Every structure is written in C-alpha cells, then in structure tokens.
Amino acid sequence: MRGRSRFGRGALTLIKREYPILQTITDESEQNFIASLTGFDFVKFAQSCLTVIESHVWVPVMTPSLAAKASLFFCLLLAPLVQAVEPVTKIAFGSCAKESRPSPIFAAINDFGPDVWIWMGDNIYGDTSDMTIMKEKWDRQKNGEGYSRLRESSIVIGTWDDHDFGKNDAGKEFAAKAESQQCFLDFLDVPADDPRRERQGVYASHTFGEGDRQVKVILMDTRYHRDLPSEDGDILGEEQWSWLEEELTSSKAPVNLLVSSIQTVPSEHRFEKWAEFPKAKDRLFALLSRDDVPPVTILSGDRHLAEISVEKEDVNYPLYDITSSSLNAAFGGNREEPNKRRIGENFRGTNFGTLEIDWDATPPNLKFAIRDEQGVAVREVELAQKR
C-alpha cells in the first residue's frame, strides 16, 4: 500500500545526486524499495542515517561503500516507522504517444504535478514482432526529456493497447506477445519478482494511501487474451476475469478507478470498443453492478480524441468513462461522431486527463478534467462514486 511519493521511481537518482556516496548502491531490490517509499524527505533522512553511522566508533574500519550501504539499511529499517503517509490527491493519465514525435505536453503534465501517472495504452507505436526494434522504441519514449522528469517526481503505472502490444487491433493470436510483455514491463521498471513477470498479461492493481483515504487503480489487459470481435468473443480471458472479480470485491478503497485501454461506455462509433464483444461487455457491467463491488470510474484511451461519457441504464449507478487520447497525435473523431452517452462535445486536440480528489468530502469528491497541451481544462466533470 503506497501513499503519495515525493520522488516516485526517480527517488534513488535524486538521492545519489544529493549525496554522492550513495552512488555505490546499485542493487535492484534496494532501488525498487526506495522507489516505493513515500511521504517524507528521503534525501534528508538518508543523510541523517549516514551521519550517525560515520560518527560511530566502528566506522573507521568501514569502506565508503559499506558505510553507504549501512546508511541505507538503517534508512530502510526506520523509514516505515517515521514516515507520514499522505493520500494521493492528484492523478494524471493519457494514451497514444508516438515515440517518433516530440511530446511537449509533458511540460503541462509536470506542471500539474501528479502524484501518480497512468499510461493507458499505445504508449509507443511498436507495431513489430522484432523485439530489438520494440525495445529501441520503448527506450526512446522512456528517455524523452519531459517524461524523464515525470518519472522522477511521480509514481508511474500503466497498461498497454494494440500498438505497444505489437500489432494494430491484435489480440491473443499475436505470436510475440510474451516477449513484448517483458519489453513493456522493462519500460515500467517492474521488478523481476513481480507477478506480471510470470503471468500471461500485464493486468495489475495498485492501492495508494491508507484507511479512508485510499484510491485503488485496477489496470485491465485488453490485448493478451482478446478474441476476434464477435457476439461471444472475450477480451480478458478467464484467469483475468477471476482476478478482476477478486480485486473489485476485496477493495476497501473509497475511490476505485478501472482502466481499460479501449472505450467501455461509448458504443456507436466504428472503432475498437467493448461493444464489439457484447457478451463480455454484459459480463463486465453485471460485475460492476453487484452489491459487493464498489462503484468505479473507468479511464480509457485509444481514440485520438477525448470525451466524457456516462452509462445510466445498464449499470445500477452512473458509470463514467473518461477518455483521454492522444498525447501527441490527436486526429480522431469529429463533432458529429455519434455517442448518445457523451456529456457535451468531444475534444480533438492533444490532451491528457487529470483527477483531483477532495478527501474532506464524504464520499470523496472527484474532479476529472481533460486538459490541452497548455494544461488548460477543456472538459470537466465532478462526481462522487456512489449508488
């Protein structure tokens, strides 16, 4: 369970920058542990630990590397006891980022200052079975200036869609899906012992905060087990369905976000959507309508446009689908595109999505926005997750 991260996955980099002796620390497990610690000035705490060690009578027999590692040991040992976990209050999300193009929108994302950033698919345009090419594209995206800055200040999580999976509109038939999965997990710096390294699919859940100020993000994988579109076709596969049910029914979080790379609520356009799999969509909506499942808000991408849609008939509470796409290649849709569940008009410019949580309200007030390349909110909706 994680609270707001001051440094996110860039924590170790910043610590080393502030205190060079810690550059001797390279063990991956230590890095991952540091990246997950939250809620206080980790650099200052690490320095304090090392100061104590250096002043101890037995330090002269230690090498600088050993002293640094001893400092880190005490820091990791004591940190859970002293940190004050802050709730996540700001989340940003986006999709469809061509790694071959500049992404100036990350300046606005960084200015927004999210505690958590969510990739929602088409995070690169891999479109290849050659994993050497795929890795090169992931590395190009990962090392982009704006995104590199985001990685240093925010927790980064995500799922994929077809183009970063490996082929347009592809599903379980894609022969290189297992190899592609490892490339994607490398991009996210997922540890070697994470369940996603062994399971078939990149689906995952993340809970941030504590007590009555938790937010749970459930990331579905809509590619790895996807059938061809048909009345009885499936998207998730039975193992993922069972996992999803457990993640939903076990959630204690007052705020729950369900991420689908493709749209769930809109059903009238001709592009990929859950409506192309009627049986699977009905199954999802039936699951979300259960009394033992908390209300959720869906986040989606894929469409190269942004819009806010709400389902008020097939689920027993207003089910919002907040679509944000694209980060640097907006060309989708038109104002006349049918969507009877849309609130207002769609937005066809470059965009990212944001969520601001007011924890003082009961239930928490959720302010979603679609923001343009300058970070200006162009579409907004406020809601509370309740039946």
C-alpha positions as CSV (number, residue, x, y, z in Angstrom):
1,M,0.0,0.0,0.0
2,R,1.5,3.3,-1.0
3,G,0.9,6.9,-0.2
4,R,1.9,9.9,-2.2
5,S,5.5,9.6,-3.5
6,R,7.7,12.7,-3.4
7,F,10.2,11.2,-5.8
8,G,8.5,8.2,-7.4
9,R,10.7,5.9,-9.4
10,G,13.4,8.6,-9.7
11,A,13.9,8.5,-5.9
12,L,17.3,6.7,-6.0
13,T,18.6,9.0,-8.8
14,L,17.8,12.1,-6.7
15,I,19.3,10.6,-3.6
16,K,22.5,9.9,-5.4
17,R,22.5,13.3,-6.9
18,E,22.2,14.9,-3.5
19,Y,24.6,12.6,-1.7
20,P,27.3,11.1,-4.0
21,I,28.4,8.4,-1.6
22,L,25.2,6.6,-2.2
23,Q,26.2,6.1,-5.8
24,T,27.8,2.9,-4.7
25,I,24.3,1.4,-4.1
26,T,23.2,-0.4,-7.2
27,D,21.2,-3.4,-6.0
28,E,17.9,-3.6,-7.9
29,S,15.9,-4.6,-4.9
30,E,17.2,-1.6,-2.9
31,Q,16.3,0.7,-5.8
32,N,12.8,-0.7,-6.0
33,F,12.3,-0.4,-2.3
34,I,13.4,3.2,-2.3
35,A,11.2,4.0,-5.2
36,S,8.2,2.7,-3.2
37,L,8.9,4.8,0.0
38,T,6.7,7.8,0.3
39,G,5.6,10.8,2.3
40,F,8.8,12.5,3.6
41,D,12.1,14.0,2.6
42,F,14.0,10.8,1.9
43,V,17.3,12.5,0.9
44,K,17.5,14.4,4.3
45,F,16.7,11.1,6.1
46,A,19.4,9.2,4.2
47,Q,21.9,11.9,5.0
48,S,21.0,11.8,8.7
49,C,21.4,8.0,8.8
50,L,24.8,8.2,7.2
51,T,25.9,11.0,9.6
52,V,25.0,8.8,12.6
53,I,27.0,5.9,11.1
54,E,30.0,8.0,10.2
55,S,30.2,9.3,13.8
56,H,30.1,5.8,15.4
57,V,33.3,4.4,16.8
58,W,33.5,1.5,14.4
59,V,33.1,3.5,11.2
60,P,36.8,3.8,10.5
61,V,37.0,0.1,9.7
62,M,34.3,0.5,7.1
63,T,34.8,1.3,3.4
64,P,32.8,4.2,2.0
65,S,30.7,1.7,0.1
66,L,30.0,-0.3,3.2
67,A,29.1,2.9,5.1
68,A,26.7,3.9,2.4
69,K,25.0,0.6,2.4
70,A,24.8,0.6,6.2
71,S,23.2,4.0,6.0
72,L,20.7,2.7,3.5
73,F,20.0,-0.3,5.7
74,F,19.1,1.8,8.7
75,C,17.1,4.2,6.5
76,L,15.0,1.4,5.1
77,L,14.7,-0.2,8.5
78,L,13.4,3.0,10.2
79,A,11.5,4.7,7.3
80,P,8.3,2.8,7.7
81,L,8.2,3.8,11.4
82,V,8.7,7.6,10.8
83,Q,7.0,8.4,7.5
84,A,3.7,10.1,7.5
85,V,1.8,8.6,4.5
86,E,0.0,11.3,2.6
87,P,-3.0,10.5,0.5
88,V,-2.9,10.7,-3.3
89,T,-4.7,13.8,-4.3
90,K,-3.7,14.3,-8.0
91,I,-3.6,11.7,-10.7
92,A,-2.9,12.3,-14.4
93,F,-3.4,9.8,-17.3
94,G,-3.0,9.6,-21.0
95,S,-2.6,7.4,-24.1
96,C,-1.4,7.3,-27.7
97,A,2.1,8.7,-27.7
98,K,4.2,8.3,-30.8
99,E,7.8,7.9,-29.7
100,S,9.0,9.3,-33.0
101,R,7.3,12.7,-32.3
102,P,8.1,15.4,-29.7
103,S,5.8,15.3,-26.7
104,P,5.7,18.9,-25.4
105,I,2.5,18.1,-23.5
106,F,4.7,16.6,-20.8
107,A,5.6,20.1,-19.7
108,A,2.0,20.7,-18.8
109,I,1.7,17.3,-17.1
110,N,4.7,18.1,-15.0
111,D,3.3,21.5,-14.1
112,F,0.1,19.8,-13.0
113,G,2.3,17.8,-10.6
114,P,0.5,14.4,-10.4
115,D,1.3,12.0,-7.5
116,V,0.6,9.2,-10.0
117,W,0.8,9.0,-13.8
118,I,-1.2,6.3,-15.6
119,W,-0.3,5.1,-19.1
120,M,-3.5,3.8,-20.8
121,G,-2.1,2.2,-23.9
122,D,-0.5,2.9,-27.3
123,N,2.3,4.2,-25.1
124,I,4.6,3.7,-28.2
125,Y,3.8,2.7,-31.7
126,G,5.8,-0.5,-31.7
127,D,3.9,-2.4,-34.4
128,T,6.6,-5.1,-34.8
129,S,7.4,-8.7,-33.9
130,D,11.1,-7.7,-33.7
131,M,11.8,-7.2,-30.1
132,T,15.1,-5.3,-30.8
133,I,13.1,-2.7,-32.6
134,M,10.4,-2.8,-29.9
135,K,13.0,-2.2,-27.1
136,E,14.6,0.7,-29.1
137,K,11.2,2.4,-29.3
138,W,10.5,1.9,-25.6
139,D,13.9,3.3,-24.7
140,R,13.3,6.3,-26.9
141,Q,10.0,7.0,-25.1
142,K,11.5,6.4,-21.7
143,N,14.4,8.8,-22.2
144,G,12.3,11.7,-23.5
145,E,13.1,14.9,-21.6
146,G,9.6,15.6,-20.4
147,Y,8.7,12.1,-19.5
148,S,12.1,11.6,-17.7
149,R,11.2,14.5,-15.5
150,L,7.8,13.0,-14.8
151,R,9.4,9.7,-13.7
152,E,11.5,11.5,-11.1
153,S,8.5,13.1,-9.5
154,S,5.6,10.7,-9.9
155,I,4.7,7.1,-9.4
156,V,4.3,5.6,-12.9
157,I,1.9,2.7,-13.6
158,G,0.1,1.6,-16.8
159,T,-1.3,-0.9,-19.2
160,W,-1.0,-1.3,-22.9
161,D,-3.1,-1.4,-26.1
162,D,-2.6,-2.8,-29.6
163,H,0.3,-0.7,-31.0
164,D,2.6,-1.2,-28.0
165,F,1.4,-4.8,-27.7
166,G,2.8,-5.2,-31.2
167,K,0.2,-5.0,-34.0
168,N,-2.8,-2.9,-34.9
169,D,-6.0,-4.4,-33.5
170,A,-4.1,-7.6,-32.4
171,G,-5.1,-10.0,-29.6
172,K,-4.2,-13.4,-28.4
173,E,-3.1,-14.5,-31.9
174,F,-0.1,-12.2,-31.8
175,A,2.9,-14.6,-31.8
176,A,5.4,-12.3,-30.0
177,K,3.1,-11.3,-27.1
178,A,5.1,-13.0,-24.3
179,E,8.3,-11.3,-25.4
180,S,6.5,-8.0,-26.0
181,Q,5.2,-8.2,-22.4
182,Q,8.7,-8.3,-21.0
183,C,9.7,-5.2,-23.0
184,F,6.7,-3.3,-21.7
185,L,7.4,-4.3,-18.1
186,D,11.1,-3.2,-18.6
187,F,9.8,0.2,-19.7
188,L,7.8,0.5,-16.4
189,D,10.8,-0.8,-14.3
190,V,8.7,-3.7,-13.0
191,P,10.8,-5.8,-10.6
192,A,11.9,-9.3,-11.6
193,D,9.8,-10.8,-8.8
194,D,6.6,-9.0,-9.7
195,P,3.7,-11.4,-10.6
196,R,3.4,-9.8,-14.0
197,R,6.8,-11.2,-15.0
198,E,5.3,-14.7,-14.9
199,R,1.6,-14.3,-15.7
200,Q,0.1,-14.1,-19.1
201,G,-0.9,-10.4,-19.4
202,V,0.1,-7.1,-17.9
203,Y,-3.0,-6.6,-15.8
204,A,-2.3,-5.2,-12.3
205,S,-3.7,-3.3,-9.4
206,H,-2.2,-0.5,-7.2
207,T,-3.6,0.9,-3.9
208,F,-2.4,4.2,-2.7
209,G,-2.9,5.8,0.7
210,E,-4.3,4.4,4.0
211,G,-7.6,3.9,5.8
212,D,-10.5,6.0,4.5
213,R,-8.1,7.9,2.1
214,Q,-7.2,5.1,-0.3
215,V,-7.5,5.1,-4.0
216,K,-7.3,1.8,-5.9
217,V,-6.3,1.7,-9.6
218,I,-7.2,-1.5,-11.5
219,L,-5.4,-1.9,-14.8
220,M,-7.0,-4.4,-17.2
221,D,-5.2,-6.0,-20.1
222,T,-7.4,-5.9,-23.2
223,R,-4.9,-7.4,-25.6
224,Y,-3.2,-10.6,-24.4
225,H,-6.4,-12.8,-24.3
226,R,-8.5,-10.9,-26.7
227,D,-10.6,-12.9,-29.3
228,L,-11.6,-11.6,-32.6
229,P,-14.7,-9.4,-32.3
230,S,-17.9,-11.5,-32.2
231,E,-21.1,-11.9,-30.2
232,D,-19.5,-14.5,-27.9
233,G,-15.9,-13.2,-28.1
234,D,-14.0,-12.4,-25.0
235,I,-11.5,-9.7,-24.1
236,L,-10.0,-10.6,-20.7
237,G,-9.7,-14.4,-20.5
238,E,-11.0,-16.5,-17.6
239,E,-7.9,-16.0,-15.4
240,Q,-8.1,-12.3,-15.7
241,W,-11.9,-12.3,-15.1
242,S,-11.3,-14.2,-11.8
243,W,-8.6,-11.8,-10.9
244,L,-10.7,-8.7,-11.7
245,E,-13.6,-10.0,-9.6
246,E,-11.3,-10.6,-6.6
247,E,-9.7,-7.1,-7.0
248,L,-13.1,-5.5,-7.0
249,T,-14.8,-7.4,-4.2
250,S,-11.8,-7.1,-1.9
251,S,-11.3,-3.4,-2.4
252,K,-11.6,-1.3,0.8
253,A,-10.8,2.0,-1.1
254,P,-13.3,4.8,-1.2
255,V,-12.1,5.7,-4.7
256,N,-11.8,3.0,-7.4
257,L,-10.5,3.5,-10.9
258,L,-10.8,0.9,-13.6
259,V,-8.5,1.4,-16.6
260,S,-9.4,-0.1,-20.0
261,S,-7.3,0.8,-23.0
262,I,-10.4,0.8,-25.2
263,Q,-13.7,2.6,-24.5
264,T,-16.3,0.8,-22.4
265,V,-19.4,3.0,-22.4
266,P,-19.4,4.5,-26.0
267,S,-20.9,2.0,-28.4
268,E,-21.9,3.8,-31.7
269,H,-18.6,4.5,-33.4
270,R,-16.9,2.1,-35.8
271,F,-13.6,1.7,-33.9
272,E,-12.4,-0.7,-31.2
273,K,-14.7,-0.8,-28.1
274,W,-16.2,-3.2,-25.6
275,A,-19.4,-3.1,-27.6
276,E,-17.8,-5.3,-30.3
277,F,-17.8,-8.0,-27.7
278,P,-21.5,-7.9,-26.4
279,K,-21.2,-10.9,-24.1
280,A,-18.0,-9.7,-22.5
281,K,-19.4,-6.2,-22.1
282,D,-22.6,-7.5,-20.5
283,R,-20.5,-9.6,-18.1
284,L,-18.4,-6.6,-17.1
285,F,-21.4,-4.4,-16.5
286,A,-23.1,-7.2,-14.5
287,L,-19.9,-7.5,-12.3
288,L,-19.8,-3.7,-11.7
289,S,-23.5,-3.8,-10.7
290,R,-23.0,-6.3,-7.9
291,D,-23.7,-5.1,-4.4
292,D,-20.4,-6.5,-3.2
293,V,-18.5,-4.5,-5.8
294,P,-17.7,-0.8,-5.1
295,P,-18.7,1.9,-7.7
296,V,-15.9,2.6,-10.1
297,T,-15.0,5.2,-12.7
298,I,-13.5,4.0,-16.0
299,L,-10.5,5.6,-17.6
300,S,-9.9,4.8,-21.3
301,G,-7.8,5.9,-24.3
302,D,-7.2,4.7,-27.9
303,R,-9.4,7.1,-29.8
304,H,-7.1,10.0,-30.6
305,L,-9.8,12.3,-29.1
306,A,-11.1,13.0,-25.6
307,E,-14.6,12.8,-24.3
308,I,-16.6,12.1,-21.1
309,S,-19.4,9.5,-21.4
310,V,-21.8,8.1,-18.8
311,E,-23.8,4.9,-18.7
312,K,-27.1,5.3,-16.7
313,E,-29.1,2.3,-17.8
314,D,-27.0,-0.9,-17.9
315,V,-25.2,-0.4,-14.5
316,N,-27.0,0.5,-11.3
317,Y,-25.2,3.8,-10.8
318,P,-23.8,6.4,-13.1
319,L,-20.8,4.7,-14.7
320,Y,-18.5,7.4,-16.1
321,D,-15.9,6.6,-18.9
322,I,-13.3,9.3,-19.1
323,T,-11.4,9.0,-22.4
324,S,-8.1,10.8,-22.9
325,S,-6.2,10.5,-26.2
326,S,-3.8,11.5,-27.7
327,L,-0.7,12.8,-26.0
328,N,1.0,13.9,-29.3
329,A,-1.0,12.6,-32.2
330,A,-4.6,13.9,-32.0
331,F,-6.5,13.4,-35.2
332,G,-9.6,11.3,-34.2
333,G,-13.3,11.8,-34.5
334,N,-15.4,14.8,-35.3
335,R,-18.1,16.8,-33.6
336,E,-20.8,14.8,-35.4
337,E,-19.5,11.4,-34.3
338,P,-22.4,9.6,-32.6
339,N,-22.3,9.0,-28.9
340,K,-25.6,9.3,-27.1
341,R,-23.9,8.8,-23.7
342,R,-21.4,11.7,-24.2
343,I,-21.6,14.7,-22.0
344,G,-21.1,17.8,-24.1
345,E,-18.7,17.7,-27.2
346,N,-15.6,15.6,-27.7
347,F,-12.2,17.3,-27.8
348,R,-10.0,16.6,-30.8
349,G,-6.8,18.3,-29.8
350,T,-3.7,16.9,-28.0
351,N,-4.7,16.2,-24.4
352,F,-4.2,14.4,-21.1
353,G,-6.6,13.6,-18.3
354,T,-6.5,14.6,-14.6
355,L,-8.2,13.7,-11.4
356,E,-8.2,15.8,-8.3
357,I,-9.6,14.2,-5.1
358,D,-11.1,16.1,-2.3
359,W,-10.8,13.8,0.7
360,D,-12.6,16.1,3.1
361,A,-15.9,15.4,1.3
362,T,-18.0,12.3,2.1
363,P,-17.8,10.4,-0.1
364,P,-14.7,11.9,-1.7
365,N,-15.4,14.5,-4.4
366,L,-13.7,13.6,-7.7
367,K,-12.9,16.3,-10.2
368,F,-12.0,14.9,-13.6
369,A,-10.7,17.1,-16.4
370,I,-9.4,16.8,-19.9
371,R,-6.5,19.3,-20.4
372,D,-5.0,20.6,-23.6
373,E,-1.3,20.9,-24.4
374,Q,-1.0,24.0,-22.2
375,G,-2.7,22.3,-19.3
376,V,-5.9,24.2,-19.6
377,A,-9.1,22.2,-18.6
378,V,-11.3,22.0,-21.7
379,R,-13.7,19.4,-20.4
380,E,-14.6,18.7,-16.8
381,V,-17.0,16.7,-14.6
382,E,-17.3,16.4,-10.8
383,L,-18.7,13.3,-9.3
384,A,-18.8,11.0,-6.2
385,Q,-18.7,7.3,-6.5
386,K,-21.9,6.1,-5.0
387,R,-25.0,4.1,-5.9
